[in-house]
């Protein structure tokens, strides 16, 4: 106490001012936080926005009202406004999906997912399979209504795998193991792909590619028998080709010999005809003419000297004549 009354502490005045300042800043902060919460609540539960990317199609699933369920009209690429309290947006990829079911843990998923099926004889065959498919954007609502999946991996490794395995078994039951393993493999795969497509067309799934990865795997005994038969066929074809070649060479030689014989006959006939003509043309007058021509040629070539040797008349002896002096 003082003579003039109670004296206030200067520190108490500063504290009151600090509290007042805090109150002035806290109130706007609380209001801002409340507004932010309200905005977040609004855009998370009352209104929201999302974007459908390229290669995707969205469907709006109504969660309340008399029209609950997927909308019949798919949502195209772009920004979409919706109410999370009333509906849900699910995206589906419409680009080509490729799946590989193999026994190799380093290809596809790290599992043994090879396909097994039975041939007409009841023999079990194992194959690695590759499949590519795409969903028709217009059929996405029907697809979702049919399978109720938002992740295509669930559809791919569930329903689609069963369809492929069942189709392989249905078609393989009409083919022998040798036909599947050998020359009819392409025909077999074409029929399996057509059957898969028939089963998936109603839900808008289009098969882009289907085939084996490598050769089908069969029991070792069957594989050895098929290989042996193929080798025997190759040997028979080789022998047939060699026989045909031998026959062709023999025919060629016969043709050459026949040609040579005909050529000799023609040549002989020509010579005989020439001799006949020559004989027909020889007459006594022609012979006398040739004799006179030969004598004339001898006279023309004589150098005027007498012969050095002369035969004795009728003796058969040759006499040396004396040389002129």
C-alpha positions in Angstrom: 0.0 0.0 0.0 1.1 3.6 -0.6 -0.3 6.9 0.3 -2.0 7.1 -3.1 -3.5 3.6 -3.2 -2.5 0.3 -4.6 0.5 0.4 -7.0 0.3 -2.2 -10.0 3.4 -4.3 -10.9 4.8 -3.4 -14.3 5.4 -7.1 -15.1 1.7 -7.8 -14.6 0.8 -5.1 -17.2 3.2 -6.8 -19.8 1.6 -10.2 -19.1 -1.9 -8.8 -19.7 -0.7 -7.3 -23.0 0.8 -10.7 -24.1 -2.4 -12.5 -23.3 -4.4 -10.0 -25.3 -2.0 -10.3 -28.2 -2.3 -14.1 -28.1 -6.0 -13.9 -28.0 -6.0 -11.7 -31.1 -3.9 -14.2 -33.1 -5.5 -17.4 -31.8 -9.0 -16.4 -32.8 -8.2 -16.0 -36.6 -6.1 -19.1 -36.5 -9.0 -21.1 -35.0 -11.3 -19.7 -37.6 -8.9 -20.5 -40.4 -8.4 -24.1 -39.1 -12.2 -24.5 -38.9 -12.6 -23.2 -42.4 -9.9 -25.6 -43.6 -11.5 -28.5 -41.9 -14.9 -27.5 -43.4 -13.3 -27.3 -46.9 -11.6 -30.7 -46.5 -14.9 -32.2 -45.2 -16.8 -30.6 -48.1 -14.4 -31.9 -50.8 -14.0 -35.3 -49.2 -17.6 -36.0 -48.3 -19.8 -33.5 -50.1 -18.0 -32.7 -53.3 -14.8 -33.9 -54.9 -12.9 -33.8 -58.1 -10.7 -36.4 -59.9 -9.1 -36.8 -63.3 -9.5 -39.7 -65.7 -6.1 -40.2 -67.4 -5.5 -41.2 -71.0 -6.0 -44.9 -71.7 -8.5 -45.2 -68.9 -12.3 -45.0 -68.6 -14.2 -44.2 -65.4 -17.6 -45.4 -64.2 -19.6 -43.6 -61.5 -21.1 -46.0 -59.0 -24.1 -44.5 -57.2 -24.1 -45.3 -53.5 -27.6 -43.9 -52.6 -30.9 -43.2 -54.2 -33.2 -45.4 -56.3 -30.6 -45.7 -59.1 -27.9 -47.3 -56.9 -25.2 -49.1 -58.9 -22.9 -48.4 -61.8 -23.9 -45.7 -64.3 -24.7 -47.0 -67.8 -22.6 -44.2 -69.4 -18.8 -44.5 -69.0 -16.8 -41.4 -68.1 -14.3 -40.3 -70.7 -10.8 -38.8 -70.1 -10.7 -35.5 -68.2 -11.8 -33.9 -64.9 -14.8 -35.3 -63.1 -16.8 -33.7 -60.2 -18.8 -35.9 -58.0 -20.1 -36.2 -54.4 -18.3 -38.9 -52.4 -21.4 -39.1 -50.1 -23.5 -40.1 -53.1 -21.2 -41.8 -55.6 -17.8 -43.4 -56.2 -15.5 -43.1 -59.3 -13.7 -46.3 -60.5 -11.1 -46.2 -63.2 -10.5 -49.1 -65.6 -7.6 -49.2 -68.1 -8.6 -49.7 -71.7 -5.2 -50.2 -73.2 -3.9 -53.7 -74.0 -3.1 -55.9 -71.0 -0.6 -58.7 -71.5 -0.3 -61.7 -69.1 2.1 -64.6 -69.1 1.4 -67.9 -67.2 4.6 -69.9 -67.2 6.5 -72.3 -65.0 9.5 -70.0 -65.0 9.7 -68.0 -61.8 11.6 -65.2 -63.6 8.9 -64.6 -66.2 5.5 -63.2 -65.3 4.6 -63.6 -61.6 7.1 -65.5 -59.4 4.8 -68.5 -59.3 4.5 -71.7 -61.3 1.4 -70.8 -63.4 1.8 -73.2 -66.3 -1.4 -74.4 -68.0 -2.2 -78.2 -67.9 -4.8 -79.8 -70.2 -5.5 -83.3 -71.6 -5.4 -84.5 -75.2 -7.8 -86.8 -77.0 -5.9 -89.8 -75.6 -6.1 -88.5 -72.1 -2.4 -87.6 -72.0 -1.6 -84.5 -69.8 0.2 -81.7 -71.5 1.8 -78.6 -69.9 2.2 -75.3 -71.7 3.4 -71.8 -71.0 0.8 -69.3 -72.3 0.8 -65.7 -73.3 -2.4 -63.7 -73.7 -3.1 -60.0 -74.5 -6.6 -58.5 -74.2 -8.3 -55.1 -73.9 -11.6 -53.9 -72.6 -14.1 -52.1 -74.9 -14.6 -48.6 -73.3 -18.3 -48.7 -74.1 -18.6 -52.0 -72.2 -16.9 -51.0 -69.0 -20.1 -50.6 -67.0 -21.3 -54.1 -68.1 -17.8 -55.5 -67.2 -18.0 -54.0 -63.7 -21.5 -55.1 -63.2 -20.5 -58.7 -64.2 -17.3 -59.1 -62.1 -17.5 -56.4 -59.5 -13.7 -55.8 -59.5 -11.9 -52.5 -59.6 -8.4 -54.2 -60.0 -7.9 -55.9 -63.3 -5.3 -58.2 -61.8 -8.1 -59.9 -59.9 -10.0 -60.5 -63.1 -6.9 -61.6 -65.1 -5.6 -64.2 -62.7 -9.0 -65.3 -61.6 -11.8 -65.5 -64.1 -9.7 -65.0 -67.2 -7.3 -67.8 -66.3 -10.1 -70.2 -65.7 -11.6 -69.3 -69.1 -8.3 -70.0 -70.8 -7.7 -73.3 -69.0 -11.2 -74.5 -69.7 -10.9 -73.5 -73.4 -7.6 -75.4 -73.7 -9.2 -78.5 -72.3 -12.3 -78.3 -74.5 -10.3 -78.0 -77.7 -7.5 -80.4 -76.7 -10.1 -83.1 -76.2 -10.6 -83.2 -80.0 -6.8 -83.3 -80.9 -4.2 -86.0 -80.4 -1.1 -85.3 -78.5 0.9 -85.6 -81.7 -1.3 -83.0 -83.5 -1.0 -80.5 -80.7 2.8 -81.0 -80.5 3.3 -81.1 -84.2 2.0 -79.8 -87.5 -1.6 -78.9 -86.2 -0.4 -76.7 -83.4 -1.3 -73.4 -85.2 -4.8 -74.7 -86.0 -5.2 -75.8 -82.4 -4.2 -72.4 -81.0 -6.5 -70.6 -83.4 -9.5 -72.6 -82.2 -8.6 -72.0 -78.6 -8.3 -68.3 -79.1 -11.7 -68.2 -81.0 -13.4 -70.1 -78.1 -11.9 -67.7 -75.5 -13.1 -64.7 -77.5 -16.6 -66.2 -77.7 -16.8 -66.5 -74.0 -15.5 -63.0 -73.3 -17.4 -61.0 -76.0 -20.5 -60.5 -73.9 -18.5 -58.5 -71.3 -16.6 -56.4 -73.8 -13.2 -58.1 -73.6 -11.3 -58.5 -76.9 -8.5 -60.9 -77.3 -5.5 -59.3 -79.1 -3.1 -62.3 -79.0 -2.9 -65.8 -77.7 -0.2 -68.4 -78.1 2.3 -70.7 -76.5 5.6 -69.6 -75.1 8.0 -72.3 -76.3 6.9 -75.8 -77.2 4.3 -77.8 -75.2 5.8 -80.2 -72.6 4.7 -83.8 -72.8 6.0 -86.9 -71.0 9.5 -88.0 -72.0 8.3 -91.3 -73.5 5.8 -89.5 -75.7 8.4 -86.8 -76.6 10.9 -89.5 -77.6 8.3 -91.4 -79.7 7.3 -88.2 -81.5 10.9 -87.2 -82.2 11.6 -90.8 -83.5 8.6 -90.7 -85.8 9.6 -87.3 -87.1 13.2 -88.6 -87.7 11.8 -91.6 -89.5 9.7 -89.4 -91.7 12.7 -87.2 -92.5 14.8 -90.3 -93.4 12.0 -91.6 -95.7 11.7 -88.3 -97.4 15.5 -88.1 -97.8 15.5 -91.6 -99.3 12.6 -90.7 -101.6 14.5 -87.6 -102.8 17.6 -89.6 -103.4 15.6 -92.2 -105.4 14.0 -89.5 -107.4 17.5 -88.0 -108.1 18.9 -91.4 -109.1 15.9 -92.1 -111.4 16.3 -88.6 -112.9 20.1 -89.2 -113.5 19.3 -92.7 -115.1 16.7 -91.2 -117.3 19.1 -88.5 -118.3 21.7 -91.1 -119.3 19.2 -93.1 -121.2 18.1 -90.1 -123.0 21.7 -89.2 -123.8 22.4 -92.8 -125.1 19.3 -92.7 -127.1 20.3 -89.4 -128.6 23.8 -90.7 -129.4 22.3 -93.8 -131.0 19.9 -91.8 -133.2 22.8 -89.5 -134.1 24.9 -92.5 -135.2 22.1 -94.0 -137.2 21.5 -90.7 -138.9 25.2 -90.3 -139.6 25.4 -93.9 -141.1 22.3 -93.3 -143.2 23.9 -90.1 -144.5 27.1 -91.9 -145.4 25.2 -94.7 -147.1 23.2 -92.3 -149.1 26.4 -90.5 -150.1 28.0 -93.7 -151.2 24.9 -94.7 -153.2 25.0 -91.4 -155.0 28.7 -91.8 -155.7 28.3 -95.3 -157.1 25.4 -94.2 -159.2 27.5 -91.4 -160.7 30.6 -93.7 -161.7 30.6 -94.6 -165.4 33.3 -95.9 -167.8 33.6 -92.5 -169.4 34.1 -91.0 -165.9 36.8 -93.6 -165.1 38.6 -93.0 -168.4 38.5 -89.2 -167.7 40.0 -89.6 -164.3 42.8 -91.9 -165.7 43.6 -89.3 -168.3 43.6 -86.5 -165.7 46.0 -88.5 -163.5 48.4 -89.1 -166.5 48.3 -85.5 -167.3 49.2 -84.6 -163.7 52.1 -87.0 -163.8 53.4 -85.5 -167.1 53.1 -82.1 -165.7 55.2 -83.0 -162.7 58.0 -84.9 -164.7 61.4 -83.1 -164.6 62.8 -84.8 -167.7 65.0 -87.4 -166.0 64.8 -91.1 -166.7 64.1 -93.5 -163.9 67.2 -94.9 -162.1 65.7 -98.3 -161.5 63.7 -100.4 -164.0 62.2 -103.7 -163.6 63.1 -106.6 -165.9 60.3 -107.6 -168.2 58.4 -110.4 -166.5 61.4 -111.2 -164.2 60.3 -109.3 -161.2 63.9 -108.0 -160.7 65.0 -104.5 -160.3 68.1 -103.4 -162.3 70.3 -100.5 -161.6 70.7 -98.4 -164.7 74.1 -96.7 -165.4 74.3 -93.1 -164.8 74.9 -91.0 -167.9 78.5 -89.7 -168.3 
